Every structure is written in C-alpha cells, then in structure tokens.
Amino acid sequence: MAITTIAVIGAGQMGRGIAHVAALGGYQVKLRDISDEILNKALAEIKKNMQKGVERGKLNTEDMEKALKRIYPTVDLEEAAREADLVIEAVPEDIKLKCEVFQSLDRICPSHTVLATNTSSLSITEISAATQRPDKCIGMHFFIPPHIMKLIEIIRGLETSEETTRIAEEVGRQMGKETVRINEAPGFATTRINALIGNEAFYMLMEGVGTPEDIDKAIKLGLNHPMGPFEMVDLVGLDTRLKILEYLHATLGEKFRPCPLHIKYVKAGRLGRKVGKGVYDYTCKE
Ligand SMILES: NC(=O)c1ccc[n+]([C@@H]2O[C@H](COP(=O)([O-])OP(=O)(O)OC[C@H]3O[C@@H](n4cnc5c(N)ncnc54)[C@H](O)[C@@H]3O)[C@@H](O)[C@H]2O)c1
C-alpha cells in the first residue's frame, strides 16, 4: 500500500519533529494539536530547524520551501485524519488519552489507514485494543529530536500484521531513518535502559554523590555517553519521564520506582528545557 498522507497528532516536542521528517520524506503532512498557538509555535520551530539544516549544508532552500508547504496545521482531528494513509500519534504519555485518540482515529480514518503511536513505554496491544483494527496498529518510537536522531524503534503489538510492520519500516526508510523490530515489552529496548540510568542518577543526586554537572561529566567522559543523564532528562521532559517510570514501576517492578527527588522537581514545575528549567536552569544558560 502506498503512503502519501501522514497525519501527526500532537505538535509538542516530538510531534513537530515527526512532521518535520515526514515532510522532508516527501509526504503530505497534517499536523494536529489542540490550539492554534501550539501549532504556530510548532511550525516556527520546524522552520527554524530546517533553516539550521540549510546553514549546515544538509538541505537546500528549495527542498526546505517545498517541505514546509507540505505541512498543513489544523485543530480539527477529523480534518487531520480523514484522508490519512498513516497516522502517527504523539500526545502525552497517558494510556487513557492514547486509547481515546485511537478510538476516534479508528472511527474517522479510512479502513486501510495504519495507526502508529510514538509512545515511549506503553502497551501497543492495549492501545490497539481501543480500535477495530489491531492488525493495523503499531509503535513507531522516534527519539528526541526526531530530525536529528537516526533510529525509529518499530514495536509490534500482539495483533500487529507483517504488512503493517513493513509499511512502518518503509516509511522510516523514506524519512532517512534506521529501524529495529522490537516485540512489545514495557519500555521496549531503549526506554527501559534509559529510564533506569536516569532514575539512578536522580537517586545519586539525592544521596549527595555529586553535583548534576559532575555526574553528567562523569557519564559523558568516563562512559562515553553523548549526553549526561540530567541533560537527557531535561531534554526528554521530567513530566514525560516520570509517567514512563510510573508505568515501568507498575509493570516491571521495584527497580523502576521513581526517585522522590525527581517527583519533587515535577511538582515544582521544573519540567526541563521545554519550560526553561529542569535539573538545570536554561533561563541563565541561554
Ligand atoms: N520527549 C521525548 O524525549 C520523547 C521521545 C520519544 C517518544 N516520546 C513520546 O511522545 C509523546 C509526546 O511527547 P512530547 O515530549 O512530544 O510531549 P509534549 O508535552 O511536548 O507534547 C504533547 C502535545 O500533545 C498535545 N495534545 C494533548 N492532547 C491532544 C489531543 N487530544 N490531540 C492532539 N494533541 C494533543 C499537547 O497540546 C502537546 O502539544 C509521548 O507519548 C512521549 O512519551 C517522547
């Protein structure tokens, strides 16, 4: 089945990046969020990131202009989804919300449409069960920022068909990404490891093992990670990471119990780069 139109649901940190790579991949993109303000911010961010690509010689101006014209923003879910061949959902990490969105998409979309979720941790099988087409549901887990990161983790739920898997892999290739096939398990391959490292780093901070700067430096220079765990959680969003940890704690057990210090940061509204302050304060740094 040929994919020409992709609807991206949610234009936050991930959705806007997915719209960016989908448009550069040649797809018509419908980008849906709940307000014009969020959509305008997302479009401005996409343009800024594409312009950076032009400055670095990764993209020419003509391709950028064409790609930007392929992105159509809307607050109307029906308008976004009714002609889509593939939908990629990137709303917050909340199982109830994702199931509601999938139920609506199942009603609105043509019968051939593949429904993908960008969840970082949740059950593809559970989200698929909200629809009448579990064979056409799949996980397409992009990484932050989607226009830079090379991988899409393709996650198969219990009923995901081989054809659906191949479509997701082909779309990934068309977006210039590598893919891996993962059978569903909480947190898949990547989030399970990443959440554990990030949570342990918070316990170390709470115990006074070191400053965030020194712990990040130790992990980067000593273990050759490109980012420290606190730089990473600030980029991911402390709210998103906490939801992931709560789910992994419920499904995989005690080793994923969210660190109380992390919970305290979320309660204080220190959600990371997206709000200007997380573990680090970006209002002073930038
Ligand atoms: N942040 C990361 O590093 C990362 C990486 C991979 C996957 N993910 C996953 O991607 C998803 C989104 O994460 P994010 O970081 O982009 O979050 P975010 O908070 O930046 O964006 C979520 C967006 O969804 C919108 N939204 C809420 N309800 C909606 C609805 N019903 N319809 C359309 N839009 C709606 C919000 O207004 C917001 O703009 C989550 O499932 C998360 O786990 C996140």
The ligand as an SDF file (V2000), in Angstrom:
LIG
                    3D

 44 48  0  0  0  0  0  0  0  0999 V2000
   10.1390   13.7400   24.8940 N   0  0  0  0  0  0  0  0  0  0  0  0
   10.8200   12.6820   24.4470 C   0  0  0  0  0  0  0  0  0  0  0  0
   12.0460   12.6030   24.5540 O   0  0  0  0  0  0  0  0  0  0  0  0
   10.0880   11.5630   23.7790 C   0  0  0  0  0  0  0  0  0  0  0  0
   10.8150   10.6450   22.9840 C   0  0  0  0  0  0  0  0  0  0  0  0
   10.1210    9.6220   22.3270 C   0  0  0  0  0  0  0  0  0  0  0  0
    8.7580    9.4820   22.4980 C   0  0  0  0  0  0  0  0  0  0  0  0
    8.0790   10.3740   23.2990 N   0  0  0  0  0  0  0  0  0  0  0  0
    6.6350   10.2110   23.4460 C   0  0  0  0  0  0  0  0  0  0  0  0
    5.9920   11.1100   22.5500 O   0  0  0  0  0  0  0  0  0  0  0  0
    4.7360   11.5130   23.1260 C   0  0  0  0  0  0  0  0  0  0  0  0
    4.6870   13.0380   23.1830 C   0  0  0  0  0  0  0  0  0  0  0  0
    5.7750   13.5050   23.9640 O   0  0  0  0  0  0  0  0  0  0  0  0
    6.3040   15.0160   23.8360 P   0  0  0  0  0  0  0  0  0  0  0  0
    7.6300   15.0500   24.5010 O   0  0  0  0  0  0  0  0  0  0  0  0
    6.1560   15.4870   22.4340 O   0  0  0  0  0  0  0  0  0  0  0  0
    5.2260   15.7640   24.7620 O   0  0  0  0  0  0  0  0  0  0  0  0
    4.7910   17.3180   24.7120 P   0  0  0  0  0  0  0  0  0  0  0  0
    4.1610   17.5770   26.0200 O   0  0  0  0  0  0  0  0  0  0  0  0
    5.9230   18.1580   24.2400 O   0  0  0  0  0  0  0  0  0  0  0  0
    3.6660   17.3460   23.5340 O   0  0  0  0  0  0  0  0  0  0  0  0
    2.4160   16.7290   23.6040 C   0  0  0  0  0  0  0  0  0  0  0  0
    1.4740   17.5460   22.7330 C   0  0  0  0  0  0  0  0  0  0  0  0
    0.2240   16.8550   22.5950 O   0  0  0  0  0  0  0  0  0  0  0  0
   -0.8040   17.8230   22.6000 C   0  0  0  0  0  0  0  0  0  0  0  0
   -2.0810   17.1790   22.8650 N   0  0  0  0  0  0  0  0  0  0  0  0
   -2.6510   16.8280   24.0540 C   0  0  0  0  0  0  0  0  0  0  0  0
   -3.8340   16.2120   23.8330 N   0  0  0  0  0  0  0  0  0  0  0  0
   -4.0110   16.1680   22.4830 C   0  0  0  0  0  0  0  0  0  0  0  0
   -5.0240   15.6550   21.6340 C   0  0  0  0  0  0  0  0  0  0  0  0
   -6.1050   15.0530   22.1260 N   0  0  0  0  0  0  0  0  0  0  0  0
   -4.8810   15.8080   20.2960 N   0  0  0  0  0  0  0  0  0  0  0  0
   -3.7840   16.4090   19.7750 C   0  0  0  0  0  0  0  0  0  0  0  0
   -2.7890   16.9040   20.5420 N   0  0  0  0  0  0  0  0  0  0  0  0
   -2.9000   16.7820   21.8690 C   0  0  0  0  0  0  0  0  0  0  0  0
   -0.3610   18.8410   23.6280 C   0  0  0  0  0  0  0  0  0  0  0  0
   -1.0430   20.0780   23.4570 O   0  0  0  0  0  0  0  0  0  0  0  0
    1.1410   18.9180   23.3250 C   0  0  0  0  0  0  0  0  0  0  0  0
    1.4220   19.9500   22.3550 O   0  0  0  0  0  0  0  0  0  0  0  0
    4.6340   10.8210   24.4870 C   0  0  0  0  0  0  0  0  0  0  0  0
    3.9430    9.6150   24.3290 O   0  0  0  0  0  0  0  0  0  0  0  0
    6.0960   10.5580   24.8330 C   0  0  0  0  0  0  0  0  0  0  0  0
    6.2690    9.5000   25.7220 O   0  0  0  0  0  0  0  0  0  0  0  0
    8.7110   11.4200   23.9190 C   0  0  0  0  0  0  0  0  0  0  0  0
  1  2  1  0
  2  3  2  0
  2  4  1  0
  4  5  1  0
  4 44  2  0
  5  6  2  0
  6  7  1  0
  7  8  2  0
  8  9  1  0
  8 44  1  0
  9 10  1  0
  9 42  1  0
 10 11  1  0
 11 12  1  0
 11 40  1  0
 12 13  1  0
 13 14  1  0
 14 15  2  0
 14 16  1  0
 14 17  1  0
 17 18  1  0
 18 19  2  0
 18 20  1  0
 18 21  1  0
 21 22  1  0
 22 23  1  0
 23 24  1  0
 23 38  1  0
 24 25  1  0
 25 26  1  0
 25 36  1  0
 26 27  1  0
 26 35  1  0
 27 28  2  0
 28 29  1  0
 29 30  1  0
 29 35  2  0
 30 31  1  0
 30 32  2  0
 32 33  1  0
 33 34  2  0
 34 35  1  0
 36 37  1  0
 36 38  1  0
 38 39  1  0
 40 41  1  0
 40 42  1  0
 42 43  1  0
M  CHG  2   8   1  16  -1
M  END
$$$$
